[in-house]
Amino acid sequence: MKNGLLLAAVAIAGLVVLAGCSKQATSSSEAIQHAKTLKTPEQQADYLVSQAQAFVNSEDHQEAIKTAQYVLSSVDAHSHAATDLLEEAKAKLAADAQAVIGDTKKLVGL
């Protein structure tokens, strides 16, 4: 019984920690500030890459770009994950811009 309660307490504590780490930041600035509280550069890079991916997934490409650029300039210049996300976010942002240009041309009759 005592071991079961201890195991349950440890499991709940682990879930609370994981839930806190997986919350999506509302901006790249918020993500960067949170990353600065993490102990190691590896933890910071992993957290920021996950946040950049979350920004890409939510189609907030500008925030994804800012976050990935920060990883590469200030945390891990060799992060392949950050490089890949940066390229993906830039490509999607460019595609969005082209779509807006195309829509605008249709509206003005070009």
Backbone as numpy.savetxt, mean C-alpha at the origin, in Angstrom:
# Nx Ny Nz CAx CAy CAz Cx Cy Cz
-8.03 -26.93 31.05 -8.86 -25.74 31.05 -7.99 -24.48 31.05
-6.97 -24.48 31.94 -6.08 -23.33 32.04 -5.31 -23.13 30.73
-4.83 -24.24 30.15 -4.10 -24.17 28.88 -5.01 -23.69 27.76
-6.26 -24.10 27.78 -7.21 -23.67 26.76 -7.46 -22.17 26.81
-7.58 -21.63 28.02 -7.78 -20.18 28.17 -6.54 -19.41 27.71
-5.37 -19.93 28.06 -4.13 -19.29 27.64 -4.01 -19.30 26.12
-4.32 -20.43 25.52 -4.27 -20.54 24.06 -5.25 -19.58 23.40
-6.45 -19.47 23.95 -7.45 -18.56 23.40 -6.98 -17.11 23.53
-6.38 -16.76 24.66 -5.89 -15.40 24.87 -4.78 -15.06 23.88
-3.88 -16.01 23.65 -2.79 -15.79 22.70 -3.35 -15.65 21.28
-4.31 -16.47 20.93 -4.92 -16.40 19.59 -5.62 -15.06 19.38
-6.34 -14.60 20.38 -7.04 -13.31 20.26 -6.03 -12.17 20.15
-4.97 -12.22 20.95 -3.94 -11.18 20.87 -3.30 -11.16 19.48
-3.05 -12.34 18.92 -2.48 -12.41 17.58 -3.39 -11.83 16.53
-4.68 -12.10 16.64 -5.64 -11.54 15.69 -5.71 -10.03 15.79
-5.64 -9.50 17.01 -5.67 -8.04 17.20 -4.46 -7.41 16.54
-3.29 -8.02 16.71 -2.07 -7.49 16.09 -2.19 -7.54 14.57
-2.65 -8.66 14.04 -2.81 -8.79 12.58 -3.83 -7.80 12.04
-4.91 -7.60 12.74 -5.94 -6.66 12.29 -5.38 -5.25 12.26
-4.58 -4.90 13.24 -3.98 -3.56 13.27 -3.00 -3.35 12.14
-2.28 -4.38 11.77 -1.29 -4.28 10.71 -1.92 -4.26 9.33
-3.09 -4.85 9.19 -3.67 -4.99 7.87 -4.62 -3.85 7.50
-4.86 -2.93 8.41 -5.75 -1.81 8.13 -5.15 -0.94 7.03
-5.96 -0.60 6.05 -5.46 0.23 4.96 -5.38 1.67 5.41
-4.26 2.28 5.14 -4.08 3.70 5.42 -4.94 4.51 4.46
-5.32 5.71 4.88 -6.13 6.55 4.01 -5.29 7.35 3.03
-3.98 7.43 3.28 -3.09 8.17 2.38 -1.68 7.60 2.49
-0.85 7.97 1.53 0.54 7.54 1.59 1.23 8.15 2.80
0.89 9.37 3.14 1.49 10.03 4.31 1.18 9.25 5.58
-0.06 8.82 5.72 -0.45 8.03 6.89 0.31 6.70 6.92
0.42 6.06 5.78 1.15 4.79 5.70 2.62 4.98 6.07
3.22 6.04 5.58 4.63 6.30 5.86 4.83 6.59 7.34
3.95 7.38 7.93 4.06 7.67 9.36 3.95 6.39 10.18
3.02 5.52 9.82 2.89 4.26 10.55 4.13 3.40 10.35
4.65 3.35 9.15 5.83 2.54 8.86 7.02 2.97 9.72
7.12 4.25 9.99 8.24 4.76 10.80 8.20 4.23 12.23
7.06 3.72 12.67 6.96 3.16 14.03 7.41 1.70 14.07
7.60 1.09 12.91 8.01 -0.31 12.85 9.51 -0.42 13.09
9.94 -1.55 13.61 11.31 -1.69 14.10 12.38 -1.81 13.03
12.13 -2.61 12.01 13.19 -2.87 11.03 12.82 -2.34 9.65
13.83 -2.06 8.84 13.55 -1.64 7.47 12.75 -2.69 6.69
12.98 -3.96 6.98 12.24 -5.02 6.30 10.75 -4.94 6.64
10.44 -4.71 7.92 9.05 -4.56 8.33 8.43 -3.33 7.68
9.21 -2.24 7.64 8.71 -1.01 7.02 8.42 -1.23 5.54
9.36 -1.85 4.84 9.18 -2.09 3.40 7.99 -3.00 3.15
7.88 -4.08 3.92 6.76 -5.01 3.74 5.42 -4.31 3.97
5.35 -3.53 5.03 4.10 -2.82 5.34 3.77 -1.83 4.23
4.75 -1.04 3.80 4.50 -0.03 2.78 4.15 -0.65 1.43
4.79 -1.75 1.08 4.45 -2.44 -0.17 3.01 -2.94 -0.10
2.62 -3.47 1.06 1.23 -3.95 1.19 0.25 -2.79 1.08
0.63 -1.62 1.61 -0.24 -0.46 1.51 -0.29 0.05 0.07
0.84 0.04 -0.62 0.86 0.45 -2.03 -0.03 -0.48 -2.85
0.03 -1.78 -2.56 -0.84 -2.74 -3.26 -2.30 -2.45 -2.97
-2.61 -2.11 -1.73 -3.99 -1.79 -1.36 -4.46 -0.54 -2.11
-3.57 0.44 -2.27 -3.93 1.64 -3.03 -4.18 1.29 -4.49
-3.36 0.43 -5.07 -3.58 -0.01 -6.46 -4.92 -0.71 -6.56
-5.19 -1.61 -5.62 -6.44 -2.37 -5.65 -7.67 -1.47 -5.54
-7.53 -0.36 -4.81 -8.66 0.57 -4.66 -8.63 1.66 -5.73
-7.75 1.50 -6.71 -7.60 2.42 -7.84 -7.17 3.83 -7.43
-6.46 3.92 -6.31 -5.88 5.19 -5.87 -4.41 5.18 -6.30
-4.20 5.31 -7.60 -2.89 5.11 -8.19 -1.87 6.15 -7.74
-2.29 7.38 -7.53 -1.36 8.42 -7.10 -0.78 8.09 -5.72
-1.62 7.62 -4.80 -1.13 7.25 -3.47 -0.23 6.01 -3.55
-0.55 5.09 -4.44 0.31 3.92 -4.64 1.69 4.34 -5.14
1.71 5.29 -6.06 2.98 5.79 -6.60 3.79 6.45 -5.50
3.17 7.33 -4.72 3.89 8.01 -3.64 4.47 7.01 -2.64
3.68 6.00 -2.30 4.11 5.01 -1.32 5.27 4.17 -1.86
5.15 3.69 -3.08 6.22 2.88 -3.68 7.49 3.70 -3.86
7.35 4.96 -4.27 8.52 5.82 -4.42 9.23 6.03 -3.08
8.46 6.17 -2.01 9.06 6.34 -0.69 9.85 5.08 -0.31
9.29 3.91 -0.57 10.01 2.67 -0.27 11.36 2.68 -0.98
11.34 3.01 -2.26 12.56 2.96 -3.06 13.56 4.06 -2.69
13.08 5.21 -2.28 13.99 6.31 -1.97 14.47 6.32 -0.53
13.69 5.76 0.39 14.03 5.91 1.81 14.14 4.63 2.62
13.65 3.51 2.09 13.64 2.28 2.88 14.48 1.18 2.23
14.17 0.85 0.98 14.85 -0.26 0.30 14.93 0.06 -1.19
16.06 0.59 -1.59 16.24 1.00 -2.99 16.18 -0.17 -3.96
16.30 -1.40 -3.46 16.33 -2.58 -4.33 15.05 -3.41 -4.24
13.99 -2.85 -3.70 12.74 -3.60 -3.54 12.10 -3.86 -4.89
12.10 -5.14 -5.28 11.46 -5.51 -6.55 9.95 -5.32 -6.48
9.38 -5.61 -5.32 7.93 -5.46 -5.17 7.52 -4.00 -5.32
8.28 -3.09 -4.71 7.96 -1.67 -4.83 8.15 -1.19 -6.26
9.20 -1.66 -6.92 9.45 -1.30 -8.32 8.30 -1.77 -9.21
7.88 -3.02 -9.00 6.78 -3.56 -9.80 5.48 -2.79 -9.56
5.20 -2.48 -8.30 3.98 -1.72 -7.99 4.04 -0.31 -8.55
5.22 0.30 -8.50 5.38 1.64 -9.06 5.08 1.63 -10.56
5.63 0.66 -11.27 5.38 0.55 -12.71 3.90 0.29 -12.99
3.29 -0.60 -12.21 1.88 -0.92 -12.41 0.99 0.31 -12.16
1.26 1.01 -11.07 0.45 2.19 -10.73 0.61 3.29 -11.77
1.85 3.50 -12.24 2.08 4.51 -13.27 1.35 4.16 -14.57
1.39 2.89 -14.95 0.71 2.45 -16.17 -0.80 2.64 -16.05
-1.34 2.30 -14.90 -2.79 2.46 -14.70 -3.18 3.93 -14.65
-2.34 4.76 -14.05 -2.62 6.19 -14.01 -2.59 6.77 -15.42
-1.62 6.35 -16.22 -1.53 6.81 -17.61 -2.75 6.35 -18.42
-3.18 5.12 -18.19 -4.37 4.61 -18.89 -5.61 5.40 -18.50
-5.72 5.73 -17.22 -6.85 6.55 -16.76 -6.83 7.92 -17.43
-5.63 8.51 -17.53 -5.51 9.82 -18.16 -5.89 9.75 -19.64
-5.46 8.69 -20.33 -5.82 8.53 -21.74 -7.33 8.36 -21.91
-7.95 7.66 -20.98 -9.41 7.48 -21.04 -10.12 8.82 -20.87
-9.62 9.65 -19.97 -10.22 10.98 -19.77 -10.04 11.83 -21.02
-8.86 11.76 -21.62 -8.61 12.52 -22.85 -9.55 12.05 -23.96
-9.71 10.75 -24.09 -10.62 10.21 -25.10 -12.05 10.65 -24.87
-12.49 10.61 -23.62 -13.85 11.05 -23.29 -14.04 12.53 -23.59
-13.01 13.33 -23.28 -13.09 14.77 -23.53 -13.17 15.06 -25.02
-12.38 14.34 -25.81 -12.42 14.53 -27.26 -13.80 14.20 -27.82
-14.42 13.16 -27.30 -15.77 12.80 -27.75 -16.77 13.89 -27.40
-16.61 14.47 -26.22 -17.54 15.52 -25.78 -17.45 16.78 -26.64
-16.23 17.12 -27.05 -16.06 18.34 -27.85 -16.11 18.06 -29.35
-16.28 16.81 -29.71 -16.46 16.46 -31.11 -15.20 16.35 -31.92
-14.09 16.00 -31.30 -12.83 15.83 -32.05 -12.65 14.42 -32.52
